[in-house]
């Protein structure tokens, strides 16, 4: 994985994008020495999302199995999340 200043990547974004998309490179972008973002290939993103799905499913099973867990009705959750 390489580390590059965001300003340098901005100057030639097409090159950085090609290195990531076609070369499979990962580029950590930094500003003033602080890492702020990463450019990764789509395959890496898809893998991260799959890992998150597995972790979410495990957490759901754990909570459903926990007798101390108090279920929240769907409508209550919608209201709490501002989805009405």
Phi and psi restraints in degrees (range 20) as a CNS / XPLOR table:
assign (resid 1 and name C) (resid 2 and name N)
       (resid 2 and name CA) (resid 2 and name C) 1.0 -104.9 20.0 2
assign (resid 2 and name N) (resid 2 and name CA)
       (resid 2 and name C) (resid 3 and name N) 1.0 158.7 20.0 2
assign (resid 2 and name C) (resid 3 and name N)
       (resid 3 and name CA) (resid 3 and name C) 1.0 -120.9 20.0 2
assign (resid 3 and name N) (resid 3 and name CA)
       (resid 3 and name C) (resid 4 and name N) 1.0 130.9 20.0 2
assign (resid 3 and name C) (resid 4 and name N)
       (resid 4 and name CA) (resid 4 and name C) 1.0 -144.5 20.0 2
assign (resid 4 and name N) (resid 4 and name CA)
       (resid 4 and name C) (resid 5 and name N) 1.0 146.2 20.0 2
assign (resid 4 and name C) (resid 5 and name N)
       (resid 5 and name CA) (resid 5 and name C) 1.0 -65.8 20.0 2
assign (resid 5 and name N) (resid 5 and name CA)
       (resid 5 and name C) (resid 6 and name N) 1.0 137.2 20.0 2
assign (resid 5 and name C) (resid 6 and name N)
       (resid 6 and name CA) (resid 6 and name C) 1.0 -58.0 20.0 2
assign (resid 6 and name N) (resid 6 and name CA)
       (resid 6 and name C) (resid 7 and name N) 1.0 -36.6 20.0 2
assign (resid 6 and name C) (resid 7 and name N)
       (resid 7 and name CA) (resid 7 and name C) 1.0 -64.8 20.0 2
assign (resid 7 and name N) (resid 7 and name CA)
       (resid 7 and name C) (resid 8 and name N) 1.0 -35.3 20.0 2
assign (resid 7 and name C) (resid 8 and name N)
       (resid 8 and name CA) (resid 8 and name C) 1.0 -69.3 20.0 2
assign (resid 8 and name N) (resid 8 and name CA)
       (resid 8 and name C) (resid 9 and name N) 1.0 -40.4 20.0 2
assign (resid 8 and name C) (resid 9 and name N)
       (resid 9 and name CA) (resid 9 and name C) 1.0 -65.6 20.0 2
assign (resid 9 and name N) (resid 9 and name CA)
       (resid 9 and name C) (resid 10 and name N) 1.0 -38.6 20.0 2
assign (resid 9 and name C) (resid 10 and name N)
       (resid 10 and name CA) (resid 10 and name C) 1.0 -60.7 20.0 2
assign (resid 10 and name N) (resid 10 and name CA)
       (resid 10 and name C) (resid 11 and name N) 1.0 -36.0 20.0 2
assign (resid 10 and name C) (resid 11 and name N)
       (resid 11 and name CA) (resid 11 and name C) 1.0 -62.9 20.0 2
assign (resid 11 and name N) (resid 11 and name CA)
       (resid 11 and name C) (resid 12 and name N) 1.0 -35.8 20.0 2
assign (resid 11 and name C) (resid 12 and name N)
       (resid 12 and name CA) (resid 12 and name C) 1.0 -137.8 20.0 2
assign (resid 12 and name N) (resid 12 and name CA)
       (resid 12 and name C) (resid 13 and name N) 1.0 64.3 20.0 2
assign (resid 12 and name C) (resid 13 and name N)
       (resid 13 and name CA) (resid 13 and name C) 1.0 -61.2 20.0 2
assign (resid 13 and name N) (resid 13 and name CA)
       (resid 13 and name C) (resid 14 and name N) 1.0 -37.9 20.0 2
assign (resid 13 and name C) (resid 14 and name N)
       (resid 14 and name CA) (resid 14 and name C) 1.0 -58.7 20.0 2
assign (resid 14 and name N) (resid 14 and name CA)
       (resid 14 and name C) (resid 15 and name N) 1.0 -39.6 20.0 2
assign (resid 14 and name C) (resid 15 and name N)
       (resid 15 and name CA) (resid 15 and name C) 1.0 -65.9 20.0 2
assign (resid 15 and name N) (resid 15 and name CA)
       (resid 15 and name C) (resid 16 and name N) 1.0 -45.5 20.0 2
assign (resid 15 and name C) (resid 16 and name N)
       (resid 16 and name CA) (resid 16 and name C) 1.0 -61.9 20.0 2
assign (resid 16 and name N) (resid 16 and name CA)
       (resid 16 and name C) (resid 17 and name N) 1.0 -43.1 20.0 2
assign (resid 16 and name C) (resid 17 and name N)
       (resid 17 and name CA) (resid 17 and name C) 1.0 -61.8 20.0 2
assign (resid 17 and name N) (resid 17 and name CA)
       (resid 17 and name C) (resid 18 and name N) 1.0 -42.4 20.0 2
assign (resid 17 and name C) (resid 18 and name N)
       (resid 18 and name CA) (resid 18 and name C) 1.0 -64.7 20.0 2
assign (resid 18 and name N) (resid 18 and name CA)
       (resid 18 and name C) (resid 19 and name N) 1.0 -39.7 20.0 2
assign (resid 18 and name C) (resid 19 and name N)
       (resid 19 and name CA) (resid 19 and name C) 1.0 -62.7 20.0 2
assign (resid 19 and name N) (resid 19 and name CA)
       (resid 19 and name C) (resid 20 and name N) 1.0 -37.8 20.0 2
assign (resid 19 and name C) (resid 20 and name N)
       (resid 20 and name CA) (resid 20 and name C) 1.0 -75.1 20.0 2
assign (resid 20 and name N) (resid 20 and name CA)
       (resid 20 and name C) (resid 21 and name N) 1.0 -50.9 20.0 2
assign (resid 20 and name C) (resid 21 and name N)
       (resid 21 and name CA) (resid 21 and name C) 1.0 -68.3 20.0 2
assign (resid 21 and name N) (resid 21 and name CA)
       (resid 21 and name C) (resid 22 and name N) 1.0 -42.5 20.0 2
assign (resid 21 and name C) (resid 22 and name N)
       (resid 22 and name CA) (resid 22 and name C) 1.0 -104.1 20.0 2
assign (resid 22 and name N) (resid 22 and name CA)
       (resid 22 and name C) (resid 23 and name N) 1.0 -24.9 20.0 2
assign (resid 22 and name C) (resid 23 and name N)
       (resid 23 and name CA) (resid 23 and name C) 1.0 -99.7 20.0 2
assign (resid 23 and name N) (resid 23 and name CA)
       (resid 23 and name C) (resid 24 and name N) 1.0 -8.9 20.0 2
assign (resid 23 and name C) (resid 24 and name N)
       (resid 24 and name CA) (resid 24 and name C) 1.0 72.4 20.0 2
assign (resid 24 and name N) (resid 24 and name CA)
       (resid 24 and name C) (resid 25 and name N) 1.0 14.3 20.0 2
assign (resid 24 and name C) (resid 25 and name N)
       (resid 25 and name CA) (resid 25 and name C) 1.0 -74.3 20.0 2
assign (resid 25 and name N) (resid 25 and name CA)
       (resid 25 and name C) (resid 26 and name N) 1.0 157.6 20.0 2
assign (resid 25 and name C) (resid 26 and name N)
       (resid 26 and name CA) (resid 26 and name C) 1.0 -116.8 20.0 2
assign (resid 26 and name N) (resid 26 and name CA)
       (resid 26 and name C) (resid 27 and name N) 1.0 132.3 20.0 2
assign (resid 26 and name C) (resid 27 and name N)
       (resid 27 and name CA) (resid 27 and name C) 1.0 -122.6 20.0 2
assign (resid 27 and name N) (resid 27 and name CA)
       (resid 27 and name C) (resid 28 and name N) 1.0 119.2 20.0 2
assign (resid 27 and name C) (resid 28 and name N)
       (resid 28 and name CA) (resid 28 and name C) 1.0 -88.3 20.0 2
assign (resid 28 and name N) (resid 28 and name CA)
       (resid 28 and name C) (resid 29 and name N) 1.0 123.4 20.0 2
assign (resid 28 and name C) (resid 29 and name N)
       (resid 29 and name CA) (resid 29 and name C) 1.0 -96.0 20.0 2
assign (resid 29 and name N) (resid 29 and name CA)
       (resid 29 and name C) (resid 30 and name N) 1.0 137.0 20.0 2
assign (resid 29 and name C) (resid 30 and name N)
       (resid 30 and name CA) (resid 30 and name C) 1.0 -132.0 20.0 2
assign (resid 30 and name N) (resid 30 and name CA)
       (resid 30 and name C) (resid 31 and name N) 1.0 154.2 20.0 2
assign (resid 30 and name C) (resid 31 and name N)
       (resid 31 and name CA) (resid 31 and name C) 1.0 -127.9 20.0 2
assign (resid 31 and name N) (resid 31 and name CA)
       (resid 31 and name C) (resid 32 and name N) 1.0 127.8 20.0 2
assign (resid 31 and name C) (resid 32 and name N)
       (resid 32 and name CA) (resid 32 and name C) 1.0 50.7 20.0 2
assign (resid 32 and name N) (resid 32 and name CA)
       (resid 32 and name C) (resid 33 and name N) 1.0 38.7 20.0 2
assign (resid 32 and name C) (resid 33 and name N)
       (resid 33 and name CA) (resid 33 and name C) 1.0 82.5 20.0 2
assign (resid 33 and name N) (resid 33 and name CA)
       (resid 33 and name C) (resid 34 and name N) 1.0 -3.9 20.0 2
assign (resid 33 and name C) (resid 34 and name N)
       (resid 34 and name CA) (resid 34 and name C) 1.0 -104.3 20.0 2
assign (resid 34 and name N) (resid 34 and name CA)
       (resid 34 and name C) (resid 35 and name N) 1.0 127.6 20.0 2
assign (resid 34 and name C) (resid 35 and name N)
       (resid 35 and name CA) (resid 35 and name C) 1.0 -66.5 20.0 2
assign (resid 35 and name N) (resid 35 and name CA)
       (resid 35 and name C) (resid 36 and name N) 1.0 131.6 20.0 2
assign (resid 35 and name C) (resid 36 and name N)
       (resid 36 and name CA) (resid 36 and name C) 1.0 -123.3 20.0 2
assign (resid 36 and name N) (resid 36 and name CA)
       (resid 36 and name C) (resid 37 and name N) 1.0 -23.4 20.0 2
assign (resid 36 and name C) (resid 37 and name N)
       (resid 37 and name CA) (resid 37 and name C) 1.0 -165.7 20.0 2
assign (resid 37 and name N) (resid 37 and name CA)
       (resid 37 and name C) (resid 38 and name N) 1.0 169.9 20.0 2
assign (resid 37 and name C) (resid 38 and name N)
       (resid 38 and name CA) (resid 38 and name C) 1.0 -137.7 20.0 2
assign (resid 38 and name N) (resid 38 and name CA)
       (resid 38 and name C) (resid 39 and name N) 1.0 137.1 20.0 2
assign (resid 38 and name C) (resid 39 and name N)
       (resid 39 and name CA) (resid 39 and name C) 1.0 -97.3 20.0 2
assign (resid 39 and name N) (resid 39 and name CA)
       (resid 39 and name C) (resid 40 and name N) 1.0 122.6 20.0 2
assign (resid 39 and name C) (resid 40 and name N)
       (resid 40 and name CA) (resid 40 and name C) 1.0 -131.9 20.0 2
assign (resid 40 and name N) (resid 40 and name CA)
       (resid 40 and name C) (resid 41 and name N) 1.0 154.6 20.0 2
assign (resid 40 and name C) (resid 41 and name N)
       (resid 41 and name CA) (resid 41 and name C) 1.0 -64.5 20.0 2
assign (resid 41 and name N) (resid 41 and name CA)
       (resid 41 and name C) (resid 42 and name N) 1.0 155.2 20.0 2
assign (resid 41 and name C) (resid 42 and name N)
       (resid 42 and name CA) (resid 42 and name C) 1.0 -55.8 20.0 2
assign (resid 42 and name N) (resid 42 and name CA)
       (resid 42 and name C) (resid 43 and name N) 1.0 -38.5 20.0 2
assign (resid 42 and name C) (resid 43 and name N)
       (resid 43 and name CA) (resid 43 and name C) 1.0 -59.2 20.0 2
assign (resid 43 and name N) (resid 43 and name CA)
       (resid 43 and name C) (resid 44 and name N) 1.0 -37.7 20.0 2
assign (resid 43 and name C) (resid 44 and name N)
       (resid 44 and name CA) (resid 44 and name C) 1.0 -66.5 20.0 2
assign (resid 44 and name N) (resid 44 and name CA)
       (resid 44 and name C) (resid 45 and name N) 1.0 -43.3 20.0 2
assign (resid 44 and name C) (resid 45 and name N)
       (resid 45 and name CA) (resid 45 and name C) 1.0 -61.2 20.0 2
assign (resid 45 and name N) (resid 45 and name CA)
       (resid 45 and name C) (resid 46 and name N) 1.0 -45.1 20.0 2
assign (resid 45 and name C) (resid 46 and name N)
       (resid 46 and name CA) (resid 46 and name C) 1.0 -61.2 20.0 2
assign (resid 46 and name N) (resid 46 and name CA)
       (resid 46 and name C) (resid 47 and name N) 1.0 -39.7 20.0 2
assign (resid 46 and name C) (resid 47 and name N)
       (resid 47 and name CA) (resid 47 and name C) 1.0 -65.4 20.0 2
assign (resid 47 and name N) (resid 47 and name CA)
       (resid 47 and name C) (resid 48 and name N) 1.0 -43.3 20.0 2
assign (resid 47 and name C) (resid 48 and name N)
       (resid 48 and name CA) (resid 48 and name C) 1.0 -59.5 20.0 2
assign (resid 48 and name N) (resid 48 and name CA)
       (resid 48 and name C) (resid 49 and name N) 1.0 -41.5 20.0 2
assign (resid 48 and name C) (resid 49 and name N)
       (resid 49 and name CA) (resid 49 and name C) 1.0 -66.3 20.0 2
assign (resid 49 and name N) (resid 49 and name CA)
       (resid 49 and name C) (resid 50 and name N) 1.0 -37.8 20.0 2
assign (resid 49 and name C) (resid 50 and name N)
       (resid 50 and name CA) (resid 50 and name C) 1.0 -64.3 20.0 2
assign (resid 50 and name N) (resid 50 and name CA)
       (resid 50 and name C) (resid 51 and name N) 1.0 -42.0 20.0 2
assign (resid 50 and name C) (resid 51 and name N)
       (resid 51 and name CA) (resid 51 and name C) 1.0 -62.1 20.0 2
assign (resid 51 and name N) (resid 51 and name CA)
       (resid 51 and name C) (resid 52 and name N) 1.0 -43.9 20.0 2
assign (resid 51 and name C) (resid 52 and name N)
       (resid 52 and name CA) (resid 52 and name C) 1.0 -60.6 20.0 2
assign (resid 52 and name N) (resid 52 and name CA)
       (resid 52 and name C) (resid 53 and name N) 1.0 -41.3 20.0 2
assign (resid 52 and name C) (resid 53 and name N)
       (resid 53 and name CA) (resid 53 and name C) 1.0 -61.0 20.0 2
assign (resid 53 and name N) (resid 53 and name CA)
       (resid 53 and name C) (resid 54 and name N) 1.0 -43.2 20.0 2
assign (resid 53 and name C) (resid 54 and name N)
       (resid 54 and name CA) (resid 54 and name C) 1.0 -64.1 20.0 2
assign (resid 54 and name N) (resid 54 and name CA)
       (resid 54 and name C) (resid 55 and name N) 1.0 -45.0 20.0 2
assign (resid 54 and name C) (resid 55 and name N)
       (resid 55 and name CA) (resid 55 and name C) 1.0 -63.2 20.0 2
assign (resid 55 and name N) (resid 55 and name CA)
       (resid 55 and name C) (resid 56 and name N) 1.0 -40.8 20.0 2
assign (resid 55 and name C) (resid 56 and name N)
       (resid 56 and name CA) (resid 56 and name C) 1.0 -63.1 20.0 2
assign (resid 56 and name N) (resid 56 and name CA)
       (resid 56 and name C) (resid 57 and name N) 1.0 -41.6 20.0 2
assign (resid 56 and name C) (resid 57 and name N)
       (resid 57 and name CA) (resid 57 and name C) 1.0 -64.6 20.0 2
assign (resid 57 and name N) (resid 57 and name CA)
       (resid 57 and name C) (resid 58 and name N) 1.0 -41.6 20.0 2
assign (resid 57 and name C) (resid 58 and name N)
       (resid 58 and name CA) (resid 58 and name C) 1.0 -62.2 20.0 2
assign (resid 58 and name N) (resid 58 and name CA)
       (resid 58 and name C) (resid 59 and name N) 1.0 -41.6 20.0 2
assign (resid 58 and name C) (resid 59 and name N)
       (resid 59 and name CA) (resid 59 and name C) 1.0 -65.5 20.0 2
assign (resid 59 and name N) (resid 59 and name CA)
       (resid 59 and name C) (resid 60 and name N) 1.0 -39.5 20.0 2
assign (resid 59 and name C) (resid 60 and name N)
       (resid 60 and name CA) (resid 60 and name C) 1.0 -62.7 20.0 2
assign (resid 60 and name N) (resid 60 and name CA)
       (resid 60 and name C) (resid 61 and name N) 1.0 -45.0 20.0 2
assign (resid 60 and name C) (resid 61 and name N)
       (resid 61 and name CA) (resid 61 and name C) 1.0 -62.6 20.0 2
assign (resid 61 and name N) (resid 61 and name CA)
       (resid 61 and name C) (resid 62 and name N) 1.0 -42.1 20.0 2
assign (resid 61 and name C) (resid 62 and name N)
       (resid 62 and name CA) (resid 62 and name C) 1.0 -61.2 20.0 2
assign (resid 62 and name N) (resid 62 and name CA)
       (resid 62 and name C) (resid 63 and name N) 1.0 -44.6 20.0 2
assign (resid 62 and name C) (resid 63 and name N)
       (resid 63 and name CA) (resid 63 and name C) 1.0 -69.4 20.0 2
assign (resid 63 and name N) (resid 63 and name CA)
       (resid 63 and name C) (resid 64 and name N) 1.0 -39.1 20.0 2
assign (resid 63 and name C) (resid 64 and name N)
       (resid 64 and name CA) (resid 64 and name C) 1.0 -64.4 20.0 2
assign (resid 64 and name N) (resid 64 and name CA)
       (resid 64 and name C) (resid 65 and name N) 1.0 -35.7 20.0 2
assign (resid 64 and name C) (resid 65 and name N)
       (resid 65 and name CA) (resid 65 and name C) 1.0 -79.2 20.0 2
assign (resid 65 and name N) (resid 65 and name CA)
       (resid 65 and name C) (resid 66 and name N) 1.0 -16.3 20.0 2
assign (resid 65 and name C) (resid 66 and name N)
       (resid 66 and name CA) (resid 66 and name C) 1.0 -79.9 20.0 2
assign (resid 66 and name N) (resid 66 and name CA)
       (resid 66 and name C) (resid 67 and name N) 1.0 115.0 20.0 2
assign (resid 66 and name C) (resid 67 and name N)
       (resid 67 and name CA) (resid 67 and name C) 1.0 -67.4 20.0 2
assign (resid 67 and name N) (resid 67 and name CA)
       (resid 67 and name C) (resid 68 and name N) 1.0 -17.3 20.0 2
assign (resid 67 and name C) (resid 68 and name N)
       (resid 68 and name CA) (resid 68 and name C) 1.0 -87.9 20.0 2
assign (resid 68 and name N) (resid 68 and name CA)
       (resid 68 and name C) (resid 69 and name N) 1.0 -9.7 20.0 2
assign (resid 68 and name C) (resid 69 and name N)
       (resid 69 and name CA) (resid 69 and name C) 1.0 -75.4 20.0 2
assign (resid 69 and name N) (resid 69 and name CA)
       (resid 69 and name C) (resid 70 and name N) 1.0 127.9 20.0 2
assign (resid 69 and name C) (resid 70 and name N)
       (resid 70 and name CA) (resid 70 and name C) 1.0 -95.9 20.0 2
assign (resid 70 and name N) (resid 70 and name CA)
       (resid 70 and name C) (resid 71 and name N) 1.0 119.1 20.0 2
assign (resid 70 and name C) (resid 71 and name N)
       (resid 71 and name CA) (resid 71 and name C) 1.0 -67.5 20.0 2
assign (resid 71 and name N) (resid 71 and name CA)
       (resid 71 and name C) (resid 72 and name N) 1.0 147.1 20.0 2
assign (resid 71 and name C) (resid 72 and name N)
       (resid 72 and name CA) (resid 72 and name C) 1.0 -110.1 20.0 2
assign (resid 72 and name N) (resid 72 and name CA)
       (resid 72 and name C) (resid 73 and name N) 1.0 124.0 20.0 2
assign (resid 72 and name C) (resid 73 and name N)
       (resid 73 and name CA) (resid 73 and name C) 1.0 -60.1 20.0 2
assign (resid 73 and name N) (resid 73 and name CA)
       (resid 73 and name C) (resid 74 and name N) 1.0 145.9 20.0 2
assign (resid 73 and name C) (resid 74 and name N)
       (resid 74 and name CA) (resid 74 and name C) 1.0 -52.3 20.0 2
assign (resid 74 and name N) (resid 74 and name CA)
       (resid 74 and name C) (resid 75 and name N) 1.0 -48.9 20.0 2
assign (resid 74 and name C) (resid 75 and name N)
       (resid 75 and name CA) (resid 75 and name C) 1.0 -63.1 20.0 2
assign (resid 75 and name N) (resid 75 and name CA)
       (resid 75 and name C) (resid 76 and name N) 1.0 -36.2 20.0 2
assign (resid 75 and name C) (resid 76 and name N)
       (resid 76 and name CA) (resid 76 and name C) 1.0 -64.9 20.0 2
assign (resid 76 and name N) (resid 76 and name CA)
       (resid 76 and name C) (resid 77 and name N) 1.0 -43.1 20.0 2
assign (resid 76 and name C) (resid 77 and name N)
       (resid 77 and name CA) (resid 77 and name C) 1.0 -63.9 20.0 2
assign (resid 77 and name N) (resid 77 and name CA)
       (resid 77 and name C) (resid 78 and name N) 1.0 -43.2 20.0 2
assign (resid 77 and name C) (resid 78 and name N)
       (resid 78 and name CA) (resid 78 and name C) 1.0 -57.4 20.0 2
assign (resid 78 and name N) (resid 78 and name CA)
       (resid 78 and name C) (resid 79 and name N) 1.0 -46.6 20.0 2
assign (resid 78 and name C) (resid 79 and name N)
       (resid 79 and name CA) (resid 79 and name C) 1.0 -64.3 20.0 2
assign (resid 79 and name N) (resid 79 and name CA)
       (resid 79 and name C) (resid 80 and name N) 1.0 -43.6 20.0 2
assign (resid 79 and name C) (resid 80 and name N)
       (resid 80 and name CA) (resid 80 and name C) 1.0 -61.9 20.0 2
assign (resid 80 and name N) (resid 80 and name CA)
       (resid 80 and name C) (resid 81 and name N) 1.0 -32.3 20.0 2
assign (resid 80 and name C) (resid 81 and name N)
       (resid 81 and name CA) (resid 81 and name C) 1.0 -91.2 20.0 2
assign (resid 81 and name N) (resid 81 and name CA)
       (resid 81 and name C) (resid 82 and name N) 1.0 3.1 20.0 2
assign (resid 81 and name C) (resid 82 and name N)
       (resid 82 and name CA) (resid 82 and name C) 1.0 67.7 20.0 2
assign (resid 82 and name N) (resid 82 and name CA)
       (resid 82 and name C) (resid 83 and name N) 1.0 33.7 20.0 2
assign (resid 82 and name C) (resid 83 and name N)
       (resid 83 and name CA) (resid 83 and name C) 1.0 -98.6 20.0 2
assign (resid 83 and name N) (resid 83 and name CA)
       (resid 83 and name C) (resid 84 and name N) 1.0 10.3 20.0 2
